[in-house]
Amino acid sequence: TTLVLDYTNIKDTGLKQLSKGLISTGTLIKLSLCYCGLTVDSGDLLGNLVSATSINELYLDGNMLECQGLMDLLRLFVNQAEMDAHKRNNPEEIPSLSSVPDIRASESAMSAYGNRSTPPPSAASKKSGKKSGKKKGKKKGKSAKKPPEPPRVGPWLDVLHIGDNGIDSFSDASTFAPVLTMRLLGSWIKNAVTLKEIDIDDNLIGDLGGRELLNSLEARKESGLDGIFMRVSHRMNGDTFKDICKIASGASKRGKKKKKKG
């Protein structure tokens, strides 16, 4: 269920070979490729890999995906989250895919979009599930225990760590690249039901990028979705940084330190 290849320097060519072996996995949940020499070309590969498998935790700290690589990675997740949100709000309508901004204005947003498994339950369905009409009775041995559900397969992520990946205005041709990238990331934050944690620390997203994230976190809170944990760089407006830390202060997968009583 877990594959950790940190500090192996597999680079983009190694990721291509790895993807061929993992593309049919239905059991792998966590994939960690920190400090592996990945570049912008790996964004699309990773997005397609996660969307076709059961991976729901992705750790990519210390690479160089830059703004375009992160956008390529998120594209399928954002489209799926927007469609799920549209279905929750308009169950009788057929949603249309929104256009996703592309810094290079090249590939289609849904180039690898194909058959996916059933989407995760929405916040409303979770509430309704508690009021099921099943009668409580005595458990009869092992037969009363339900088998664990298999990992879901599709374009969903619960945890994404992409710290120190050159997500700034220095590597890309456009000075507005961080803003466009954070706007796309913000759309995912607003609509993804199962999202739990995002770490984009050590990336210079700027004041405008920070504002995009703050707006998305506020919109998520207003829509009634579960809170998430987020880490961002402090190199932005101080008030914006404080507000982000205040709203996105959920539990981290890395564990939360208990405060000592003084």
C-alpha positions, 0 to 999 in steps of 0.5 A, a space after each residue: 500500500 506504500 511506495 517510498 522512493 525518496 532521494 533516488 534521483 529517478 528523474 522524468 525517464 525513471 518516472 515513465 518506467 515506474 508509471 508503466 508498472 503502477 498504472 494498473 495497481 488497485 492497492 497502492 495508497 501512498 506514493 512518495 517521490 521527494 527529491 527525485 529530480 522530477 521536472 515540469 514534464 512529470 506533472 502530466 505523468 503523475 496526474 494520469 497515474 494517480 487518476 487511473 490508480 488507487 493512489 490518494 497520498 502523493 508526496 513530491 517535495 524537493 523536485 522542480 515541477 514549477 507552475 506548469 507541472 503542478 497545473 498539469 498534475 491537478 487538471 484531472 482532479 480539478 475537473 472531477 471535483 468541479 463535476 462532483 460539486 455541480 452534481 451535488 448542487 444540481 443533481 438533475 443537470 449534466 455538468 460541462 467541463 470548465 476550461 482550465 488555464 494553461 500557461 503554455 496553452 497546449 494540451 487538452 485538459 482531459 487528454 487522459 480522462 476515461 472511465 473512472 470508478 464511482 466518485 466518493 460520497 458527498 458531504 450530503 450523502 455522508 449525513 444521510 448515511 447515518 440515518 439508514 434504516 438497518 435494524 441493529 441486532 446481535 452480531 453472530 461471530 465473524 459473519 457480522 463483520 463487514 469486510 474493509 472497502 477496497 481503495 477507490 480508483 479515480 482522479 481524487 487525492 486526499 493528501 498532496 505535498 509539493 513543497 520546494 518545487 519552484 512554484 514561483 514567477 522566476 522559472 515560468 515565462 509569465 509573471 502571473 504563473 503563480 496566481 493562475 496556478 493558485 487559482 486552479 489549486 483553489 478550485 480544487 480546494 473549494 470542491 474536493 470533498 475528500 481532500 485533507 491536506 496540502 503542503 506547498 511550503 517553500 514556494 514563492 506564490 506571492 500576495 496574490 497567490 496567497 489571496 487566491 488560497 484564502 478565498 478558496 478556503 473561505 468558500 470551502 468553509 461556507 459550503 460546509 465541507 470538512 476543513 483541511 490542513 495546509 502549509 504555505 510559505 510565510 513570504 506573503 502579506 502577514 494578515 493573509 498568511 495568518 488567516 490561511 493558518 487559522 482556517 486551514 488548521 486541521 489535523 496533519 497526516 504527519 501527526 499533531 504535537 500535543 501541547 503541554 499543560 503549563 
